[in-house]
Each structure stands twice: as C-alpha cells, then as structure tokens.
Amino acid sequence: MKKFLSLVICFILFFINISQSQEYWENPKIISENKMDAHVNVVPYNTIEQALKGDKSLSAYYKSLNGDWKFKWVENPDLCPENFYSNGYNSSNWESIPVPGNWELNGYGTPIYVNQPYEWTYNPKPPEIPHKYNPVGNYITYFTIPGNWKNKEIILHFGAVKSAMYLWINGEKVGYSQGSKLPAEFNITKYLKKGNNKLALKVYRWSDGSYLECQDFWRISGIERDVYLYALTETHISDFWAKTKLSENYEEAEINTVVDIANLDKKLINRTLSAKIYNHQGEIVSSKDINIELLPRTQIDFVIKNKIENPDLWSAEKPYLYTLVLELKRRNKTIHRVSHKLGLRNIIVENGQLLINGKAVLFKGVNRHEHDELTGHVVSRKSMEKDIKLMKQFNINAVRTSHYPNDPYWYELCDKYGLYVVDEANIESHGMGYHPDRTLGNNPEWELAHLDRIKRMVERDKNHPSIIMWSMGNEAGDGVNFDKASEWLHKTDPSRPVHYERALKRETVDVFSPMYAGIRYIENYAQSKPYRPLILCEYAHSMGNSTGNLQDYWDVIEKYPELQGGFIWDWVDQGLVKFDDEGNKYWAYGGDFGPDTIPSDGNFCLNGIVNPDRSPHTAIFEVKKVYQNIEFDAVDINKLKFKLINKFFFTNLNEYEIRWEIIGNGKTVSKGTLDRIDLKPQDTSIFHIGADGFKRMPGIEYFVNFGIYTLNEEPLLGKNFEIAKEQIALGFTPFVNTVKVNRPDDLIIDHSNGKLVVETEKIKLVFDTLSGFMESFHLNGKEIINDKVKPNFWRAPTDNDFGNGMDKRQAIWRTDGKNAELISFDWETTEKYKLKVISKFLLPESRSFLNIEYVIWGNGKIDVSMNFKPGIKGLENFPRFGMYLVLDNAHILEYYGRGPHENYSDRNTSAFVGHYKSEVNDQYFPYIRPQENGYKTDCRWLILGDDNQGIFFTSEVPFGFSALNISDYQLDQITRKNYQHTLDIKPESNTFLHLDMAQMGVGGDNSWGARPHEQYRIPVKEYEFSFSILPWERDVNPFSLWLK
C-alpha cells in the first residue's frame, strides 16, 4: 500500500512539474500573472472641469509612455538576449521602434493576411505553438515618477499587446499577460526606485492565446495601443458601474451606481462618497452623498442612488449625455475624483423585437475592423474621428466591433455622436472548425481563456450607453464554454441582450443573428412569427465592386417587425501602403509581403465600402440612400401630390428642410422649399408641391428630386447637409415631329480591296468586308472610331464573379463575340441617301447566330441593331449584351442617365437620372484589385468626343454604358490567382466604350458562391438591341438629337 501511495505521489509531482515547466505562452490554463482585474477608467481628475471633459491626459496623475523604445527582434524565444531586463544590461546597440506600433510594419518580420486558417499551420494542435519560428520583440524604455506622485499607488497600463507579454521593472519580474485587445494593468509600486526606472518587455508573436485570435485580418504583432502610468491614493475608487432604470413612461430615471472602493491602508477608515450628475450644460441635476466605513486592506462595493426627473434619453438619433462624477472625500477634501458619460436608455427583447426606449429600431450597421493604411492595427484618434464622421454622414447608425473590443476612444465617440454598438469579445478560433469534438468553444480546458476575455470586455466597457448588445465572439464554434459565458453575461448584466452567431437559435442568445442569410431565408423566418428578432450580424459582403441588391434586402426587412436590420461586411478595405521601385504608392494585400511560402488569402481582406485612406467607394452612396430615414412616394403625379414617411424613431422632421426641384430633360424648370412639416417619428404625411407655372411639354422627360437638409449646425454634419434624397418620375410624352424634314444628302459608296467605304458630307465609315465589322468612323476628317466594332458579352470579373465561378461557368462568353465568324456580308441601297449593311455571324463557342445591321443615312445618322438567336439550349447567362467600341479623340463625356457615380442594375437607387458632363479619365474607379468598374445604367443618350465634336449615341429604350481610358485587356484578370494592383493599370490614349442592352448586377449576398439575383441576370434567349449613332458638334443641343 505504501509503495502504491508513493507511486501516486510521484505521478502527481511529475505532472505538477510538467505544468510548472510548461511555458505560460503555451498553456491555456495560465492567461495572466499579477495582472489587475479589469475595470473602467479610474484615472483621477484634479478638477471638476477635467472630470466633465473626460480627458484623462489632462490629469496630473497621468503620464504617457508612448514614444520610441529600444527594440530587439529575434526569430524565436531561444534567441532572446539573456537578462536584458536587468539594470546592468547594455542596450546601446539596439534599434528603436515606435510605441504603439506593429513590428511587421516597422521592418521586423512579415505581415500575414489569412482569413480562416491559423497563419503558422494548417494542422493546428492547440496549445502547441511553433518554437523554431515564433518571433519575440524585446523592449526597453525608461521613465521617472513625477514628484507629486509620492506615497501613491503607481499603475502601469498597456492598452493592447499582441499576443503575449512578460513584464519586468528594474530587473524584477512583475507579471504576464495575454489577450491582445484588452488592457493589461500592473501595480508596479513596490518595484520602483527614485530617478530612472527601467521597463523591460518581452512580447511573443504567437501564444496559446493566438488560438482564440484567428480573425479575418492582418496577423501582425506588437504593442498596439497606448502605454501610460497613473497614480492612485491608498484608498481609491477601483471600479464603478452606473446602472440605470427608467420608469415605464420614461418620466423618471434611477441611477444606481455600484462603486468599488479599495482600502490598501492598514487601518479602518471613514470616508464620504459623493455622486453628482451633470447635464449637457454642466448643471447639477442630481446629487447624493453617503458616508462609508472601510476595513483595513479590503475592497468593498457600495451602492449610491441618484434620480433624475423628466430625463433626456440617449439613442443613436439623440445621443444625449449626462456626466456622472464620483468623488471620494476625506474631511470634505476630494482624494479621488472620476467620471463617465452617462446615457439613459433601456433595452429589452420582447414579442420578437429588440426595443430601445420602447422602439423597435432598425440597425443600419457596418462591421468595423481597426485598420490604418500605414500603421496597421495602431489606429489614431484622428482616424477614429474620421470613421464616425463618415458613418454619420452616410446614415449608418450601428457598428459591430468585429471581432474584438476596440480602442476605448471609439466607444466615447459612439456615446457622443450616436452609434449603436455590438461589443464583441476577442474570441475566434475559426481555424479549428466547428465540430463539437474539435472546437475550443466546447473544450473545458479552454473555459478560463474564453470567460476571461468576455468578462474583461464587459468590466472595461459596461458604462457606455452606446453598447446595446454583448457579443461572445465570432466563428469560434459553440459549446460548454459559451454556455458558461452566456450564463455569466445574463447574470452580470441583464440590461443588455447577448449575441453570438454560432449559437444560432439556442437559448444562450437573445437574438438570432445569422451571417449572409438570403432574402428568402430571412423572410421565411419572419413569417414563422418568432419570439426573438433576426439581425444579420454580417451581410452585403462588399468585396471589390459589390454591395448589389441592398435595397432588395431592405424592402423585406422593413416589411416585417421581427427583422431589424444588419451589419454590412465591412467598413474599410484592409490594404496596407507599399511603394514600387519608382516611389509610387499602392495598397497591398495578402501575398504582397515576404516570400511565396508565406500563407495568404489574397485580396479577401478588401471588403470595405471605404478605401484604406477612408476615401469612399461608390457603393457607399447606395448605402446612404438605402439607409436613409425618410421616404417619399408618389400619390398622384399629375397633381404633384406625394407621401412623406418619417422613418426615424426619435426625431421629428421639423428639424429639417425639405427642398424639391422639378427637372425636365436634366434642366431645372421649377423648384422650392416645403413649409416646415411637423411629422413625428414613424408617422406619414401627404403633401402637395406648389409648382406655379409648371406645365408639362411633349418631348420633355420630367422628374421631381427631393432633398432633405439639416436646418441647424449638427455634430459631424453641420448645417445645410443632405441627409436623404429621392427621385420620382413625373412622366414623359413623346414628341411628335410634324415639321417636314429635308431629303438627306446622297451617300458616296466605294467597295474595293475588301473594304466598304461610305461617306457623307461630314462622316466617313469603313467596313471590313472580310470580317463583317465596321472598323472606322471619321467626323469632319478626324477619325473617332479606330478599331473594329464588335459584339461583346463579357465583363472583367469582379471579386464576386470570381467567388461564384463566373470566370469558368460563363467563360464561353469571354471571346465568343470577338471571335465571331462571318457567314455573310451584304449591303444594299434602297434610296440614294440610305444604305443598309447586314453582317451575319456564327458565334463559334455557343454555336449561336448574330446579325448586325447598320442603316446609314445621308444626314450622318446610323441606326444599328444586333439580333441574337441561341443555337443550343442550356447556355449560361450573359455577363453583358452589347457592343465594344474603341474611340480616339474622345476624352469628353456627356450623357443623360443615372449618375454621377458608378451604378449597376442592382445598385442604382442612389444614382438619379440627370444630365452629366465629365472627363473619360474620371470614370475609372481604382478598385485595389482591378475589375469591372465605371458603369452607368438607364442612359437615354451619350456623347463622346473632344471639345468641338464627337459621336452621339441614343436608343429608344434606356441602355447601359462604360467609357474608360483603360481596355478590357487590362481589367480582365482572367483567373482569380492573377492578383494585380492599381499600379498595374495604365491609362491609354483611346477611349474604350461598352454600349449595352444590359449588364448583369454585381451581387453582394456573399463573395464565395452567391450570384446576382435572378432579376439582375441576363438569361440567354433571342434578343434585339438597337441604338443610333449621330455626329455631334459643339453648338448642337444633344436633347434635340435625342428627340429626332
């Protein structure tokens, strides 16, 4: 028996030794050492004025350590310099690095972009981390303690460090931390000395914590947020939580603030705790003091209660903020003062809806990664301010912090300016898959790691009114660890619902939040009368030229109460700045750094509606239109009677000015401003436009354009800013020309040497009788069309096209038009002033037939028609159906159609029909990976030429076009693996014109299989596309040509 007990003891000691010898950074059961508990900001403010402003950097008890630190990068932990943290170590030959800063963007190591897998292995075996190549950044810096911090507790704060770190002060080990998107704080008081103090840090690129950080972003490392010191008295406020409760009629608010007081003194003490609430004007609206007794060396919670009568409520539309100021006093002298902005609102889920202050708001959201084109994951305040300004300007009211807690300043901005926030824990183990036996979410050994990240997020962010939902993470499987997390969240904070996409419809979550669910799916869900709402945590995948059919989604979302919006994927293209050998800037993506052996998911990091520098994609204008909170509908266009719907939930439309403008053939014929309309949220009003003197004339197409503008200076918007717009067609009566037209001039025709040449006084056309194509067009002696005019059924694939296999599935159409085989070429003159040219073709790959007919008139007009007849059944849809022309001397663009920005059949509600003038050079949109771009829909007529003359194109039905100074040859990447960049695209002297009956939509449900919706496709069947070409000269009104 004794031998057996000895063996058991030996085994226990053996495993204890193994656990103790295992590196912290490879042990999921050790996530920190000596790290302080998470809490809200408690940096002391010296004055009430500082506390009301809420800027901790103003405090005398705050000291930033940001700046250049000594730095030594090594490839693996074994190569770290020995005892570099000791006071006697000489680091004079070390280099320096900015803090905060990512190593890989400062010349140390390689940035890696992958989406789902882990960047160090495709065969993950947690918690194993590579030892041979796991770079370590060794840091050294020095600091002094201000003289007025004497006898205070000194706290060292790291805002975010990726992925794991050890800390030494003056040669003594202080602690360890992992979890790269939340603060790590250490009380370093006992390690300090007078004068210079040495801070040494060892940061690991990968740790076992990296298994929970497998997000779809750049995998880079280092100190990513602010580092600073702050000082506290021995007795201080260590944390507080302002819990608000609103009465049923919202006429009274009760604020119960739970305040944690730490007493590090050795004796019992008595103090006074004061809670004052200030309104927006800096006036005290509630004040309460309580006397407290603190036992020696304890931390105790106290509750202090305030009330506000007739409170102003917080919402994204009306983000009213109070300021809570807490003061800990000794004999009426404040020894610790803290503050936090306070927003009064309540959130409940009932009857299948999420209600904010009793209203089932719609979340018009985006997902936002923290990304900077130059500094990677180090995001400046200026960048955050730019983000929120753009979001507010483009009607975005919600943001998901995908997929980790953001910089604290972001939440301050969301509180101040009004965005609903889904705060997401830094948990994603996508590379492990979702199988219950495999996912870390169902592995009890990883329970601590999961719960710690969720708890620390909540404890840091709990006082922000903008946070309306907690997210347990993203794409990390599901299981017992999320069950425990959900239980803790609901118990700790019942005031906010819980979201987690992988939980699907389980009871652990309060909303159903699928990703990329189709329109039919979400409609079926709503029709099932569910008890909780559906909010798409990701939808409208905006990779490259995308974000199609957004309006179609919202037509259904606004139809059902249980559907409450979604979050577009995503906000910003995650491109990083690089320069070519000549110093030209471009944005790089996955695979652009390091050798070919570096794993990469290419340009899948480019899914934003803004570029890396925050310049807008054209799709963001569609987002603004679809997300706007005002709707106009026609009631009786003949009487100019319309319906106005206020889609706001907390805003009366009397805060805005509504302007209208009637345009006829692109020109303003009447305009005005409506009397201010007192229209409450969610109400409807019928109004009439008093357009005195307006009379419809034949031959003129009329629209009424509405614009809604801010009346007063509004934060981030200013005064006179357009928040919404609409265009409604008022009808068109064709012009009947009863004027006798003079007989056209006779045509001069020459048929020789394989060419058919047709001339009038002004134009000259050349047909190649061997190919059957028109190949040249001269106007007044100057050649404008200088290459064969061919049918075209192809477009340069978009990212969505590559994702759904269009490049292979529809590849038959890539060359079928340009390789058309001539069957016959005929021409005939029925009159001396009229010539008909008919070319009949076989399209070799589709075995289909195409006839192209030209009717040339003596006045220079050319009527063109292309007739298609499929030769076999089952052919894949056309990407486009039209003609491809190459023009010279044609840099000026003028058209009447939808614009001014790029638009497609499934993304054009924001592009109004109008008369637009521009340069061909301005039509190209530089998607980071080149693809189809620059298109316009619903065009009535188009002019391309120079300052004096050009070609006029028109059709009896609206058509689509693109006119670029970049050829299809450059834009067509052929294969998804041909990853090019904007620098690979070179402007050319020619203008390349696509003139189409139609082009299919760009789609956007997702970028890995979803096709454009059926109504935006072009099925293969018999088609006729007709248009006319006329010579145009500068003094000719193009609308007069359109009416001929």
ROKEKOL-716130 format. One record per residue (C-alpha): x, y, z. Coordinates in steps of 0.1 Angstrom, whole numbers, plus 5000, padded with zeros to 4 digits. Layout:
// residues N
XYZ...
***
This chain:
// residues 1044
500050005000502950245009504550164975501250244957500950574976504550654967503850594931500750814931502651094948505451054922502951084894501351384909504651554914505651464879502551624864502951934887506451974874505351944838502652204844505152434861507852394834505352444806505752794792503053034801502653124764501852764756499452684784495752774781495252754819497653034825496453364810498053614833500253664863499953964887497654144862495054364878491354294874489654474846487754794854486555124839488955424836489755544871492555794863492056074889490956414877492256724895489256944890485556924882486357084848488656804839486156544851483356694829485656704799486656344805490156364790492456164813495556304796494856634814495256484848498356554869498256184878498656054842501856014823502155874788504955634779504255644742507255714720510455544707511555254728514755034725513954724705515454394697513654144674514653784673513253484654512453264684512353274722515753094725517453384708516253644732519253834748519853704783519053914813518254214790515754324817518454364843519654714852523254654841522354534806523854754778521254804750523055084733523354884700519654804699517454974674514355174683510655124675507655354679505255254707502455194699503555014667503354684648506754524643505954404608505154754596508454884610510754634593510654344616509054024603506353974577502754094577500553794570496953804558494753494560491053464566490153134583493352934590496052994615498953174600501652934614499952604605497252434586497252154611496552324645497352124676496452354705498052474726501252394706502952704692506052694669509352724687511752744658510053044643508053244668509453594667509853784700510154154704512254274733511554624745513354864769512355204780513055434810510755654830510655874861507855924886506656284890507356434923503756484932503056114930504856044963503155784985500755684958499955354941501555354906499755164879501255074845498755044817499254864784496254934761496754624739499754394733499754114708499953834716501553764749503953954772506253934802507054254822510054354843510654674862514154744873515254384867512454234887509754024871506354184875503953964856502553814824499553884802497853754770494753854752495754124727492854364725492154454761494354634787496954474808497554664841500054604868500554774902504354844900504655054932506954814950509254774921510055144917513055344928513955714928515155864895515255654863513255324863513855054837510854894820511554574800509054384780509154054761506354024735505653694716504153694682502253374689501053224721498252974730496153294731496653314694494353014690491553254700492653524677492053374643490253674629489853774592492554044594496254114591498153884615500654134630502154194664503454434689502254704713499054834695497555084719498655354744501055274773500855504803501255544841498655674865498755724903496155644929495955714966496055424990492255454994490655494960487855414937488955104919485855054897482255164893479155074873476255314868473155104863470155304850466555224854463755414836460155434847457555294823456655634810460355744809459556034832462055934859465455774858467055604887470855564886472255304910476055324909477955034923481255174934484254954943486455124970489854984977491555055010495254955010495755115043496454905074493755075095489955115094489055445079485855655072485255845040482456025021481455904987479756174965477856114932476856414912475256404878475656704854473556784824474856884790475157244801477357154831474557194857474056954885470756774881471256514909473556494939473956234966476556174994476955875016479355805045481255485042483455275065486455085051488154795068491854765065493254615033489854545017487954624986484254684992481254764969478955044978475755154960474855524957471555614943470555924922467356024905466556254875463056374868462056414831465356294818466656334784467155994769470055854748469755704714471855704683469555974669469556184700472756094719472156304750474856254776474956344812478256324832478556124863481256254887482256034917484356184945485956004974486456255002488356275034487156555057485556735027488756715007488556514975491256244974489956074942487656204915486556004885483856054859482055884830479556004804476055864812473355794787469855704799468255434778466755084783466954774761464654484762463854194739460154104738457553984713460153914687461754264688464654434704463454764718465455074727463455314748460355124737461155144700462054854676464855044660466454924628470154864628471655014597475154894605478654814594481354584608484554774615488054644618490654874634492854944604495255204593496855204558500255294573500255174609498154864606496354794639497555114655494655344649494955714657492255934673492156134641491355814621488555714645487056064643487156034605485355704607482555814629482056134608481755934576479455684592477055954605477256134571476255814553473355724575475055444593473655414629475255094642478654934643479954594654483454594668484454304646485954094661487454234693486954514718488054844702490255124714488355294744488155624725485955464698483255404724483555764737482855874701479955644697478455764730478956124720477756124684475355834685476055484671474555164684477454934693477654554694480754504715482554184706484853974726488353894712487453524705487753354671489053004666487952974631490952764621489752484644486452434626483152394643482852024651481951974688484851744693487251984677486252344685487852514715484452654724483452314736486752224753486652274790490452314792489852644774487052774796489153014815490653164784487153224769485453364800488353594809488153764775484453814778484453924814487354174809485554324780482354384800484254514830486054774809483154884787480054844809479255214814478955304777475355374767476255314730476854944737473454784732474554424729477354204740478853964715480653654728482953634698482953534662483153204644484653014673482252714673479852664702479652454733480152454771482452754772479952974755477152824777479152944808479853284792476153334784475153244819477753494834476653764810472953734817473553724854476054004855474354244830470654164824470254514809471854404776470954124752473653864742474653784706476753514692476253394656477453034661474852984688472253014661468852974677469952834710468752974743472153114751471553414729468753674728468753754691469053534660471953684641472953474611475653564586474853624549471353484550469553534518466453744514464153444511465553294542465053594564461553644551460653284559462053344594459953654599456853474586457253204613456353454640459553404661459953524697463253694691464353924663466653854634469654094630472154004603475554034621477154014586475554074552476154254520479754134515481354444499484454294483485554504454482754614431479854484452477054574475474354504450470654434458470954624491467654794485466054444479467154334514465654644530462454614512461954284531463554404563461154694566458254474558458454254589458654374625460954084635463654184610465754464625468554524600472154414599475754494596477454524563480754344559482654564562483754924567487254964554489554784529492454644549495054744523498554844535500655114518503654994497505755174471507055044439510655094427509855434414508255554446504655524436502155444463499755154461497754944485499054594492497054284503497753924512500753774494502454114488504854074517507653814521508453504500505953284483505953044512504053294534500453184536497953424521494253464513495053734487492654024485489953884507490854154532489454414508485754414517485154774526482855054515485755294520489355264509492255224534492655604534488855644540488155784505484655644496483855354473480955434450478855174469478755384500476455624482473955344477474355254514473555614523470455604501469155274513469855354550468255704549465355754574462955944551460855804523458955974495456255804474454055934446450355964454449256154422451956274400449556474378448556674408452156674422450856504454453256294474453556094506456256164532457255894557459355974587461355654594463255804623462355654657463155954679463356254655460756494643461156614607460656974617464356974624465056954586464357154555462856974525463657114491462257004458463257054422461456964390463856884362462956854325465456684303468056744330467357114335465657274364462157404355460757474389462057444425461057534460461157454497458257294516456857464546458357304577456556984583455756874619455956504614456656284644458755964642457255674622454355904610453255974575452056294558450556374524451756704508451456894476454157074456453057434447454957444414453157754400453657794363454857434358453357284327454356954310455556984275455856704250459356574243460556654278461156394305460256524339461456414374461056564408464056544430463756584468466556674492466356684530468856914547469957004582468557334594470957394622474657314629474656944638477656754651479656594623477156704597477057084601474357304586472757254552473956894549471856654528470756354549468356204524467156234488464656084464463856104427460356034414459456024377456756254366456256104331457256164295455156244265456956164232457556454209455756414175457756594149455356734123458056954106458956844071462456704071464656794041465856504020469256374032472356414010473256133988475855884000479155823984479955453984483155273974483554893975487154783968490154603983487954424009486554754022483254914020483655294024480555514030480855894031478556194036479456554038480656514074481256144081483155854067482655494076484755194068483554834069485954534066484054304043486254004053485454024090482054194086482754464112482754844110486354944117486555324113484355634118485555984107483856304115484956614096488156444086489156324121489055964130487055884161486355514160489655344151489154974156486654704147483254754165482554404179479754244199480754184235479153954261481853964287482954184316486154194335485353964365484554134398485653974431482053834434482253694399485453504408483853394440480853234423482853084395481553314368485053324352484752954345480952894343480353174319483753164302482153084269481253454265484753594271485753564235482653444216481853804205485353904194485853574176482553584157482853414123481453594093478753394075477753664050478254034044475654214023474754574016472054743996470855093988467055143988467555513982470555713972470655864007470155534026472455224028471854904047474754684057473954334071476654114086475653764097477853584122478253244138479453264174481752964174481752864211478052904218477052784182474753084182473853334155474153704155473153954129474454314130472654564108473754924100471455164083473455474072471655784062472856074042472456314071475056114090472755914112473555544117470955304130472554994145470854674156472254344168469954044168470953734187469553384184470853094206472052794187471852544215469952514248471252544283473752824277474953014307473653374313475353664296477553884318476554164294474954204260476254494238478954634216482554724223484055034206487455184206487555564201490255824196489956194202487156124227488156244262485056444269481956254282478456394284475356184290471756174302471155884325471855774360474855924378477056094385478755794403479255444390476055234392474754894382471254744377471254614413472954914428471455234413468855374436471255644447472155744411469555984398468756034362470356364351472456544326476156494335479356614320482756484328486156364315486656004305489755994327487456044357485255744351487655484363487255364399490555224412489454904430492554774447492354454427491454574392488054464379484854584361484154944370482755284359479355164346476255374342472655254338469355384324471155614299469055794273471955934253475655964254478256184238481956104235484356344217486656634221485856994229484457064194482856744181482056384188479756094185476156094199474655754209471055704217468455434219464655414221465055224254467455314282470855144278473955104299477555204292481055244305483655474289487155434302490655504291491555154302491054854280489254534289492654364283494054534313491054494336490354134329492453934354491453604336491953394367491353464404495053384410496153674389496353934417497154264402497054614417496154964408499755034397499354764370496654964353498055224328495755484312495755474274495155734248492055564234488555554250487055214254483355214252480854944262477455014249475054764263471454654262472254534298474954414321474254174349474254314385477354304407475654104435476854104471475053844492478453694496481753664476482153294476479253154456476353384455475353504421473553824412469853794420467753644392466153974382469554124376470853844353470753824315469353484305470353354271467453394246466653584215467553954218467554264197469454564208469154884187470755214190471655514168474855694162474856064151477656314145477656584172479156934171479657174200476857414192474257134189471957074218472156704225468456684236467456804201469356494187467656264212464256374200464956314163
***
